[in-house]
Amino acid sequence: MTGPELVPITASEVDDAAAFLHAELNPAVSAAAWTTLLRPPWPDAGPDSGVLLRDGDRVVGVYAAVRSVRDAGGTAVPLCNLAAFCVLEEHRMHSLRMIRGLLRQRDVQFTDLSPSGNVVAMNERLGFTRLDTTTRLVLNPPARTPRGIRLSADPAVLEAVLRGDDARIHRDHRGAAAARHLLVQRGDQYAYLVYRAHRMKRLRLFALPLYAGGDRALLEAAWGAVRGHLLRHDGLPFTLAERRLLGFDRGIGRTLRVPRARMVRGAGLEPAAIDYLYSELALVEW
């Protein structure tokens, strides 16, 4: 008797994969929301969206992946983010087969930005390393915007001001359900923050920065006003500030003893350049 068939998630498989993730991984995330993960809104999204395990007509496992092409000093780096993994218990023996089906691709850098449970240890056995995710949980108190600083979340303003890779990132993520955008301006300078409203222990109280572009020194100078915006505009009283991502971790708070693991495998982007865009963190709200 043959085992379940492992197939790539192409256009014809997306609906079945999304329905499986809704039913078996997280029913709080609709099938439509899972579909947006499997059909991301940017070009260069790759030939497939991961792999699917099918036993006859029945889906029994999905490893969803989000593909993109990122720039590393003028070199195009194909990136594959391992986004959502679920296998029915009676087919768990095929889990390693599924991930190896993805990892056998050459000249691709892989990330796993929200691994949980046994996945972290399995990733380490497969050659993934952990990024430095030193995180300070900081308070977002009410704050005035300093004179000369302007904050805007208006898409038209962002589109008019952002340049280069920042402009492309904004275009690619305007339709990403979980990505929120904030522009900081001072004269001709700008800083650009992409973040999500994040849950920890089922509490939706946290801003999680996904990307910091433009002038990071300006972002740091306006950090109090930015945090005030996160409280006032988004109702988020805390920020999960990663030093590697932001370049600083200022603010009243405390360093997390066990920050969330985020992992990478392969060459291309240096660890300091890996952000959390083009991933489930930008595409899916939960």
SERO-4910 file (N, C-alpha, C, O; in steps of 0.05 Angstrom, whole numbers):
BEGIN
 pado doro    nc1    nc2    nc3   cac1   cac2   cac3    cc1    cc2    cc3    oc1    oc2    oc3
  Met    A     17    -24      0      0      0      0     18     25      0     36     27     17
  Thr    A     13     43    -18     29     68    -20     20     88      1     -3     87     11
  Gly    A     39    106      9     32    126     29     19    150     16     14    151     -8
  Pro    A     14    171     33      2    196     22     21    209      2     45    206      3
  Glu    A      8    223    -17     23    237    -38     31    265    -29     15    279    -17
  Leu    A     56    272    -34     66    299    -27     66    315    -53     80    308    -72
  Val    A     51    337    -53     49    354    -78     54    383    -70     48    391    -48
  Pro    A     64    399    -89     67    428    -84     40    441    -83     21    433    -97
  Ile    A     38    462    -67     13    478    -66     14    498    -89     25    520    -86
  Thr    A      2    491   -111     -1    510   -133    -30    520   -133    -45    515   -114
  Ala    A    -37    536   -153    -63    549   -154    -86    530   -149   -106    536   -136
  Ser    A    -84    506   -161   -106    486   -159   -109    474   -131   -129    462   -125
  Glu    A    -88    477   -114    -88    465    -87    -94    486    -65    -98    478    -42
  Val    A    -94    512    -72    -95    532    -51   -121    530    -34   -119    531    -10
  Asp    A   -144    527    -47   -169    526    -32   -170    503    -12   -178    506     11
  Asp    A   -160    480    -21   -160    456     -3   -140    461     20   -146    454     43
  Ala    A   -117    472     14    -98    477     35   -108    497     56   -104    494     80
  Ala    A   -122    519     46   -132    539     64   -155    528     82   -156    533    105
  Ala    A   -172    511     70   -193    499     86   -182    481    107   -192    480    130
  Phe    A   -160    466    101   -148    448    121   -135    465    143   -139    457    167
  Leu    A   -121    486    137   -109    502    158   -130    515    176   -126    517    201
  His    A   -152    523    165   -174    534    181   -186    513    200   -191    519    223
  Ala    A   -190    489    189   -203    468    205   -184    456    226   -193    449    248
  Glu    A   -159    453    219   -141    437    235   -120    452    250   -110    443    271
  Leu    A   -111    476    240    -90    490    254   -101    512    271    -94    514    295
  Asn    A   -117    530    260   -128    553    276   -155    561    265   -156    577    246
  Pro    A   -176    551    277   -203    558    267   -210    587    270   -229    597    258
  Ala    A   -195    601    287   -200    630    290   -191    646    266   -200    669    262
  Val    A   -174    634    249   -166    646    224   -183    634    202   -183    610    198
  Ser    A   -197    651    187   -216    641    167   -201    628    144   -177    633    140
  Ala    A   -215    612    129   -203    600    105   -195    622     85   -175    619     71
  Ala    A   -211    643     84   -204    666     66   -178    679     74   -161    686     57
  Ala    A   -173    681    100   -148    693    110   -124    675    104   -103    684     96
  Trp    A   -128    649    107   -107    630     99   -101    632     69    -79    628     60
  Thr    A   -122    636     53   -118    639     25   -100    662     18    -84    660      0
  Thr    A   -103    685     32    -85    708     27    -56    702     34    -38    713     22
  Leu    A    -52    683     53    -24    675     58    -13    659     35     10    661     28
  Leu    A    -30    642     23    -21    624      2    -21    638    -25    -10    628    -45
  Arg    A    -34    662    -27    -33    678    -52    -25    706    -44    -41    725    -45
  Pro    A      0    710    -37      9    737    -28      7    758    -49      7    752    -73
  Pro    A      4    784    -41     -3    805    -59     21    818    -74     18    840    -84
  Trp    A     44    805    -74     67    817    -88     76    800   -111     69    776   -112
  Pro    A     91    812   -130    102    796   -152    125    778   -141    133    781   -118
  Asp    A    136    761   -158    158    744   -150    150    726   -126    167    721   -109
  Ala    A    125    717   -126    116    700   -103    123    671   -107    115    654    -91
  Gly    A    137    664   -128    147    637   -132    128    618   -145    105    625   -150
  Pro    A    137    594   -151    121    575   -165    100    560   -148     82    548   -159
  Asp    A    103    561   -122     85    547   -104     84    560    -77     99    579    -72
  Ser    A     66    551    -60     62    562    -34     67    541    -12     53    540      8
  Gly    A     86    523    -17     92    502      2     85    475     -9     83    471    -33
  Val    A     80    456     10     73    429      2     49    420     17     42    429     39
  Leu    A     35    401      5     10    390     16     12    360     15     21    348     -5
  Leu    A      2    347     36      2    318     38    -27    308     34    -45    317     48
  Arg    A    -31    292     13    -58    283      6    -60    253      7    -44    239     -5
  Asp    A    -80    243     22    -85    214     24   -111    209      9   -133    213     20
  Gly    A   -108    200    -16   -131    198    -33   -142    226    -39   -128    244    -49
  Asp    A   -168    231    -33   -180    257    -37   -178    274    -12   -189    297    -12
  Arg    A   -166    265      9   -166    278     34   -139    292     40   -118    279     38
  Val    A   -140    317     47   -115    331     55   -109    323     84   -127    325    102
  Val    A    -85    314     89    -77    306    116    -54    322    127    -46    317    150
  Gly    A    -43    340    112    -21    356    122    -15    379    103    -18    377     78
  Val    A     -7    402    114      1    425     98     25    438    111     26    442    136
  Tyr    A     45    445     95     67    462    104     67    486     85     77    485     63
  Ala    A     54    507     94     52    531     78     78    547     78     91    549     98
  Ala    A     85    558     55    109    574     52    103    600     38     85    600     20
  Val    A    117    621     45    113    647     32    140    654     18    160    656     31
  Arg    A    139    658     -8    163    663    -24    165    692    -32    145    706    -36
  Ser    A    189    702    -34    194    729    -43    223    730    -54    238    711    -51
  Val    A    230    752    -66    257    757    -74    266    783    -61    254    804    -65
  Arg    A    287    782    -45    297    805    -31    325    814    -42    339    799    -55
  Asp    A    331    838    -36    356    850    -46    378    849    -24    373    857     -1
  Ala    A    401    839    -31    424    838    -13    447    853    -27    464    840    -40
  Gly    A    448    879    -24    470    894    -37    471    892    -67    493    891    -78
  Gly    A    448    891    -79    447    889   -109    444    861   -119    440    857   -143
  Thr    A    445    841   -101    441    813   -109    413    804   -101    405    808    -78
  Ala    A    399    792   -120    372    782   -114    374    755    -99    386    736   -108
  Val    A    360    754    -76    361    730    -59    333    718    -58    315    730    -47
  Pro    A    329    694    -69    304    680    -66    300    671    -37    317    658    -25
  Leu    A    278    679    -25    273    674      3    247    657      5    228    662     -8
  Cys    A    248    637     22    225    620     27    220    620     57    236    609     73
  Asn    A    198    632     65    191    633     94    171    610    100    150    608     88
  Leu    A    179    593    119    162    571    127    141    582    146    147    591    168
  Ala    A    116    581    138     96    599    150     76    584    168     68    595    189
  Ala    A     67    561    161     46    547    177     48    517    172     49    508    149
  Phe    A     50    502    193     55    473    191     35    458    207     32    463    231
  Cys    A     20    439    194      0    423    208     -2    396    194     -6    395    170
  Val    A     -1    375    210     -4    348    200    -22    333    219    -19    335    243
  Leu    A    -42    319    208    -59    303    225    -43    282    240    -23    271    230
  Glu    A    -51    276    265    -35    260    283    -27    233    270     -5    224    274
  Glu    A    -46    220    256    -40    194    246    -20    194    222    -12    173    212
  His    A    -13    218    213      6    221    191     31    236    199     46    246    182
  Arg    A     35    239    226     58    255    235     85    243    226    105    257    224
  Met    A     85    217    220    111    204    211    120    216    185    143    212    177
  His    A    103    231    171    110    243    145    120    272    148    125    285    128
  Ser    A    121    282    173    128    310    177    156    317    166    159    337    152
  Leu    A    175    300    172    202    305    162    204    303    132    218    318    119
  Arg    A    188    286    120    187    284     91    176    310     79    186    319     58
  Met    A    157    322     92    146    347     82    166    370     83    170    385     63
  Ile    A    180    373    105    199    395    107    223    390     89    234    409     77
  Arg    A    231    365     86    253    360     67    245    365     38    262    372     21
  Gly    A    219    362     33    209    368      6    212    397     -1    216    405    -24
  Leu    A    212    414     20    216    443     15    246    449     15    256    465     -1
  Leu    A    261    438     34    289    445     38    307    435     17    330    444     15
  Arg    A    298    416      0    317    406    -21    322    427    -43    339    423    -60
  Gln    A    307    448    -43    311    469    -64    338    482    -59    345    489    -36
  Arg    A    353    486    -80    380    498    -78    378    528    -83    359    538    -95
  Asp    A    399    543    -73    401    572    -78    377    587    -67    370    608    -78
  Val    A    365    577    -46    343    590    -33    350    593     -3    360    574      9
  Gln    A    345    617      8    349    621     37    322    617     51    301    627     41
  Phe    A    322    602     73    297    596     87    296    611    114    316    614    127
  Thr    A    272    620    121    267    630    147    243    616    160    225    606    145
  Asp    A    243    615    186    219    605    201    216    625    223    231    625    243
  Leu    A    196    643    221    194    665    239    175    661    262    173    678    280
  Ser    A    160    639    262    143    634    285    141    604    291    119    593    294
  Pro    A    164    591    293    164    562    300    155    558    329    159    575    346
  Ser    A    142    536    333    132    530    360    136    500    366    140    484    348
  Gly    A    136    494    392    137    467    401    162    452    391    184    463    393
  Asn    A    158    428    380    180    411    371    192    421    345    213    411    337
  Val    A    180    441    332    190    450    306    218    463    310    235    460    293
  Val    A    222    477    332    247    491    337    270    470    337    290    474    324
  Ala    A    267    449    352    288    428    354    291    414    327    314    409    319
  Met    A    269    409    313    271    396    287    286    414    267    303    405    252
  Asn    A    280    440    268    294    459    251    324    459    256    341    459    238
  Glu    A    332    458    282    360    458    289    374    434    278    397    435    269
  Arg    A    361    411    279    373    386    268    376    388    238    393    375    226
  Leu    A    360    405    225    361    408    196    378    431    187    378    438    163
  Gly    A    393    443    205    412    464    198    403    492    201    417    511    193
  Phe    A    380    497    213    371    524    219    387    534    243    394    519    261
  Thr    A    392    560    243    404    573    267    384    595    277    367    604    262
  Arg    A    388    602    302    370    622    314    381    650    309    405    655    312
  Leu    A    363    668    301    370    696    300    371    707    329    359    696    347
  Asp    A    385    729    332    386    743    358    359    758    360    355    778    347
  Thr    A    342    748    377    316    761    381    314    774    409    292    775    420
  Thr    A    336    784    420    335    798    445    313    819    444    314    837    427
  Thr    A    294    817    462    270    834    460    265    848    486    265    836    508
  Arg    A    259    873    484    251    889    508    222    896    505    213    908    486
  Leu    A    206    888    525    178    895    526    176    923    538    182    927    562
  Val    A    169    943    521    169    970    530    140    981    531    123    973    515
  Leu    A    136   1000    549    110   1013    552    106   1034    530    125   1048    523
  Asn    A     82   1036    520     74   1057    502     58   1078    516     33   1077    516
  Pro    A     70   1098    529     55   1118    544     45   1140    525     55   1143    503
  Pro    A     25   1155    534     17   1178    518     41   1197    515     56   1201    533
  Ala    A     43   1209    491     66   1227    486     58   1247    464     43   1241    446
  Arg    A     69   1271    467     66   1291    446     87   1287    424    109   1276    429
  Thr    A     80   1295    400    100   1294    379    117   1319    380    107   1341    380
  Pro    A    144   1315    381    162   1338    383    159   1357    360    152   1349    338
  Arg    A    165   1382    364    164   1402    343    184   1394    321    206   1385    326
  Gly    A    175   1396    296    191   1389    273    188   1361    264    198   1353    243
  Ile    A    174   1344    280    170   1316    273    141   1313    264    122   1323    276
  Arg    A    137   1298    242    110   1292    232    107   1262    230    125   1248    221
  Leu    A     84   1252    239     77   1224    237     53   1221    218     35   1238    219
  Ser    A     54   1201    201     31   1196    183     29   1167    177     48   1153    173
  Ala    A      3   1157    177     -3   1130    168    -19   1131    142    -30   1111    134
  Asp    A    -21   1154    130    -36   1158    105    -21   1145     82      2   1152     76
  Pro    A    -34   1125     69    -20   1111     47    -11   1130     25     10   1125     13
  Ala    A    -26   1151     19    -18   1170     -2      8   1185      6     25   1189    -11
  Val    A     10   1192     31     34   1206     41     58   1186     40     79   1194     30
  Leu    A     54   1162     49     75   1142     48     85   1138     19    109   1136     14
  Glu    A     66   1135      1     73   1130    -27     88   1153    -39    106   1149    -55
  Ala    A     82   1178    -31     95   1201    -41    124   1205    -30    141   1216    -44
  Val    A    129   1195     -6    154   1201      8    174   1178      5    198   1183      2
  Leu    A    165   1154      7    183   1131      9    199   1128    -18    188   1134    -39
  Arg    A    224   1119    -15    241   1116    -38    254   1088    -39    255   1074    -18
  Gly    A    262   1080    -62    278   1055    -66    264   1031    -55    240   1026    -60
  Asp    A    279   1015    -39    268    989    -29    244    994    -10    226    978     -9
  Asp    A    245   1017      5    223   1023     23    197   1027      7    175   1018     15
  Ala    A    198   1040    -17    175   1044    -33    164   1017    -43    140   1013    -44
  Arg    A    182    999    -51    173    973    -61    160    957    -38    140    944    -42
  Ile    A    172    958    -14    161    944      9    133    954     15    115    938     20
  His    A    129    980     13    102    991     18     82    982     -3     60    974      4
  Arg    A     90    983    -28     72    973    -49     65    944    -45     42    936    -48
  Asp    A     85    928    -38     80    899    -35     62    893    -11     48    872    -11
  His    A     62    910      9     48    903     34     24    920     40     11    918     61
  Arg    A     16    938     20     -9    953     25    -33    934     28    -52    941     42
  Gly    A    -33    911     14    -55    893     16    -50    870     36    -66    851     37
  Ala    A    -29    872     52    -24    851     72    -40    857     97    -38    878    109
  Ala    A    -57    838    105    -77    843    125    -66    851    152    -79    867    166
  Ala    A    -43    841    160    -33    846    187    -13    869    188     -5    878    210
  Ala    A     -4    878    165     18    899    164      6    927    168    -13    934    154
  Arg    A     17    942    186     10    970    191     34    987    186     57    979    191
  His    A     30   1011    176     52   1028    166     52   1055    179     31   1067    184
  Leu    A     75   1064    186     78   1091    199    103   1105    187    124   1093    186
  Leu    A     99   1130    179    120   1146    168    127   1168    189    110   1181    200
  Val    A    153   1171    194    163   1193    211    179   1211    193    197   1202    179
  Gln    A    173   1238    194    187   1257    177    199   1280    194    187   1288    214
  Arg    A    223   1289    186    235   1313    198    251   1326    175    272   1316    167
  Gly    A    240   1348    165    252   1360    142    251   1341    118    230   1331    111
  Asp    A    275   1336    106    277   1318     83    282   1289     92    284   1272     75
  Gln    A    285   1285    118    291   1258    128    265   1243    133    244   1255    139
  Tyr    A    266   1216    130    243   1200    139    253   1174    151    275   1164    146
  Ala    A    236   1163    168    239   1136    178    212   1122    173    191   1134    172
  Tyr    A    214   1096    169    190   1080    160    188   1055    178    207   1039    179
  Leu    A    166   1052    192    161   1030    209    137   1013    199    116   1024    195
  Val    A    142    987    196    120    969    191    117    951    216    137    941    226
  Tyr    A     93    947    225     88    932    250     61    918    248     46    923    230
  Arg    A     56    901    267     31    887    269     20    889    298     36    893    317
  Ala    A     -6    887    301    -18    884    327    -16    855    334    -27    838    321
  His    A     -2    849    356      6    821    362     -7    812    388    -12    827    407
  Arg    A    -11    786    389    -22    773    414      0    757    428     16    744    415
  Met    A      0    759    454     16    742    471     -2    732    493    -16    747    506
  Lys    A     -2    705    496    -20    693    516    -49    702    513    -63    708    532
  Arg    A    -57    704    487    -84    711    479    -91    740    483   -114    748    479
  Leu    A    -72    756    491    -77    784    496    -67    801    473    -43    800    466
  Arg    A    -85    816    460    -77    833    437    -70    861    448    -86    879    447
  Leu    A    -46    863    458    -37    887    471    -10    898    461      0    918    471
  Phe    A      1    885    440     29    890    434     33    898    405     21    887    387
  Ala    A     49    918    401     59    924    374     84    908    369    103    909    385
  Leu    A     85    894    347    109    879    340    121    891    314    109    887    293
  Pro    A    143    905    316    156    916    292    165    893    273    176    873    282
  Leu    A    159    897    247    166    877    227    189    887    210    204    872    198
  Tyr    A    192    914    208    213    926    190    217    955    199    198    969    205
  Ala    A    242    963    198    249    991    203    266   1001    180    288    991    176
  Gly    A    255   1020    164    269   1030    141    275   1059    144    268   1072    164
  Gly    A    288   1070    123    296   1098    124    317   1104    145    336   1088    147
  Asp    A    315   1126    159    335   1135    178    328   1124    205    310   1134    218
  Arg    A    343   1104    215    337   1092    241    343   1112    263    331   1110    285
  Ala    A    363   1130    259    368   1150    280    344   1168    284    339   1176    307
  Leu    A    330   1174    263    306   1190    265    284   1175    279    270   1186    296
  Leu    A    282   1149    273    262   1133    287    268   1132    317    249   1134    333
  Glu    A    293   1130    324    300   1129    352    294   1156    365    284   1157    388
  Ala    A    300   1178    351    295   1205    362    265   1210    367    258   1224    385
  Ala    A    249   1198    350    219   1202    352    206   1178    366    181   1176    365
  Trp    A    221   1161    379    211   1136    390    188   1140    410    169   1125    410
  Gly    A    191   1161    426    169   1166    446    143   1173    431    122   1163    439
  Ala    A    145   1191    411    121   1198    395    110   1174    380     85   1171    378
  Val    A    127   1157    370    118   1133    355    103   1115    374     81   1105    367
  Arg    A    113   1111    398     99   1094    417     73   1106    426     53   1092    430
  Gly    A     72   1132    428     47   1146    434     27   1141    412      3   1138    418
  His    A     36   1141    387     18   1136    364      7   1107    366    -17   1103    361
  Leu    A     24   1088    373     16   1060    375     -6   1057    396    -24   1041    393
  Leu    A     -4   1072    418    -25   1072    438    -50   1085    429    -72   1074    431
  Arg    A    -47   1110    418    -70   1126    411    -85   1115    386   -109   1113    386
  His    A    -69   1108    366    -81   1100    340    -90   1071    340   -110   1064    327
  Asp    A    -74   1053    353    -79   1025    351    -88   1012    377    -96    989    378
  Gly    A    -88   1028    399    -96   1017    425    -78    996    436    -86    977    450
  Leu    A    -51    999    430    -31    979    438    -14    991    460      2   1009    454
  Pro    A    -16    982    485     -1    994    506     28    985    509     43    996    525
  Phe    A     37    966    493     64    956    495     76    951    467     62    947    448
  Thr    A    103    952    466    117    945    441    137    924    448    151    925    468
  Leu    A    139    904    430    160    883    432    183    892    415    184    887    391
  Ala    A    202    906    428    224    920    413    248    902    411    262    897    431
  Glu    A    254    892    387    278    876    382    301    894    374    299    909    354
  Arg    A    323    893    389    346    910    383    357    904    355    364    923    341
  Arg    A    358    879    347    369    872    320    353    885    298    364    894    278
  Leu    A    327    886    301    309    896    280    309    927    280    310    939    259
  Leu    A    307    939    304    304    968    306    331    983    307    333   1005    297
  Gly    A    351    969    318    377    983    322    379    995    350    399   1006    357
  Phe    A    357    994    366    356   1005    393    333    991    407    317    978    395
  Asp    A    332    995    434    309    984    449    302   1002    472    298    993    495
  Arg    A    300   1028    467    295   1047    488    266   1046    497    248   1037    483
  Gly    A    262   1055    523    236   1056    534    234   1042    560    248   1023    566
  Ile    A    215   1051    577    210   1038    603    199   1010    598    180   1007    584
  Gly    A    212    990    610    203    963    606    223    943    617    238    949    635
  Arg    A    222    919    606    240    898    616    247    880    592    232    877    573
  Thr    A    271    867    594    280    848    574    267    821    579    267    811    601
  Leu    A    256    809    557    243    783    560    264    762    566    285    761    553
  Arg    A    258    744    584    277    723    591    279    702    569    300    692    563
  Val    A    256    696    556    255    676    535    240    689    511    216    685    508
  Pro    A    254    703    494    241    715    471    233    694    450    244    671    451
  Arg    A    215    701    432    206    682    412    229    674    393    245    691    384
  Ala    A    231    648    387    252    638    369    244    646    340    221    643    332
  Arg    A    264    656    325    261    661    297    287    650    284    309    654    294
  Met    A    284    636    261    305    619    252    311    623    222    294    632    207
  Val    A    336    617    214    345    620    187    362    597    178    376    585    195
  Arg    A    362    591    152    379    570    141    388    578    114    371    586     97
  Gly    A    414    577    109    425    583     83    436    612     81    432    628     99
  Ala    A    450    617     59    463    643     56    446    661     38    427    652     25
  Gly    A    453    686     39    439    707     23    438    732     38    456    749     36
  Leu    A    417    736     54    415    759     72    431    753     97    429    732    109
  Glu    A    446    774    106    459    771    132    439    772    154    417    784    151
  Pro    A    444    760    177    425    760    199    414    788    206    391    791    213
  Ala    A    432    808    206    423    835    213    404    847    193    389    865    200
  Ala    A    403    836    169    385    846    148    359    831    146    341    838    130
  Ile    A    355    810    162    330    794    160    309    808    177    312    812    201
  Asp    A    287    815    163    264    827    177    241    807    176    245    783    170
  Tyr    A    217    817    183    194    799    186    172    804    165    149    797    169
  Leu    A    180    817    143    162    822    121    160    796    104    174    777    109
  Tyr    A    142    797     84    138    775     66    135    749     81    148    729     75
  Ser    A    117    749    101    114    726    118     86    726    130     70    744    125
  Glu    A     80    704    145     54    703    158     50    725    178     27    733    183
  Leu    A     72    736    189     69    758    208     58    783    195     45    799    209
  Ala    A     63    787    169     51    809    155     24    803    142      8    821    138
  Leu    A     20    778    136     -4    771    120    -28    761    136    -51    763    126
  Val    A    -24    751    160    -47    738    174    -49    751    202    -30    753    217
  Glu    A    -74    759    208    -80    769    236    -90    745    252   -107    730    243
  Trp    A    -81    743    276    -91    722    295    -90    732    323    -98    718    341
***
